[in-house]
Amino acid sequence: MRFLVLGTGSIGQRHCGNLASLGHEVLAWDIDPGRLRATVQGPGVRSVPSLEEGLDAQPAGVLVCTPPSSHLTLAREAVNAGADVFVEKPISHVSAGVEAFLGEARRRGRLVMIGFNFRFLESLRRVKRLLDEQRVGRVLWARAECGSYLPDWRPGRDYRENYAVRAEQGGGILLDAIHEIDYLGWLFGPAVAVFCAAEHASDLAGDTEDVAELLIRFESGVRAQVHLDYVQRTARRNLQVIGAGGAVHWNYPTHSVTIDVPGDERLEEDLSARESDQNRMYIDEVEHFAGCVRRRTTPLVEGFEALRSLRLVEAAKDSVRDGRWVKL
């Protein structure tokens, strides 16, 4: 099939290469000619001179990989052109207009998938299976953490050029680390209330929050504590789920899942061999999107579910401003 990738920063380049490796025809467009040239040097990818010419080529799917503030505008143009759409997380920087867009896409029979790639990580899928099987009993509490040093994210590129440090473009750790919000909703269901403390605490450039602490209540009765930051010099990403009969621990850097029940703590699964290739989950993600486009099936992460996560982030920001619990 033919796909059009809009935006050829790091994630756009990755999706271009992965789609081409799967045998698809890939068109790419970016407002930055230098980034675009670097992308089309790879096999199977060719550039288009404008968004309009890219859409005129009638791609089966369009992947929106630009800063969040432009996601909705570009996704709407793609849907109006008759394409299915993959939008990198978050679906937008604000929820205003998202529901109307998703309704229009549904009326036109277009698919909308959101790029929450951790849903395709086998170790996190293993956590979900353990919880669905109630291996540690009824879940009571969870703690999730995601922290790393923003200037180290993309070696060779000045972090001050990243949208992450610009609030008007949809930056900030709450939106950037929305993966944690998404997978907690995947594991525990819709949230009903949130309390959040967040601020720009470091000496990093920018006007966005770089540290955030959230407490979340879920409709299922589960409570979760979430820590997010741009400032840890050693990257950490992990989850602890505490149940009435034990606990499950997920560690992303080691790609391991451990189950801990009274008197018997053991490694449930070591997926480091499979997950040593970080690109695998991204390949699985775009392969899933292509399959949904071909078979006309609902994506694993569709637009309305992503909107739920975005509204939780907005509620967290309201909590920061007002210093109170905010209901959803």
Buried (B, 14 or more C-beta within 10 A) or exposed (E): BBBBBBBBBBBBBBBBBBBBBBEBBBBBBBEEEEBBEEBBEBEBBEBBEEBEEBBEEEBBBBBBBBBBBBBBBBBBBBBEBBBBBBBBBBBBBBBEEBEEBBEEBBEEEBBBBBBBBBBBBBBBBBBBEBBEEEBBEEBBEBBBBBBBBBBEBEEEEEBEEBBBBBBEBBBBBBBBBBBBBBBBBBBBBEBBBBBBBBEBEBEBBBEBBBBBBBBBBBEBEBBBBBBBBBBBEEEBBBBBBBBEEBBBBBBBEBBBBBBBBEEEEEEBBBBEEBBEEEEBBBBBBBBBBBEBBEEEEEBBBBBBBBBBBBBBBBBBBEBBEEEEEBEB
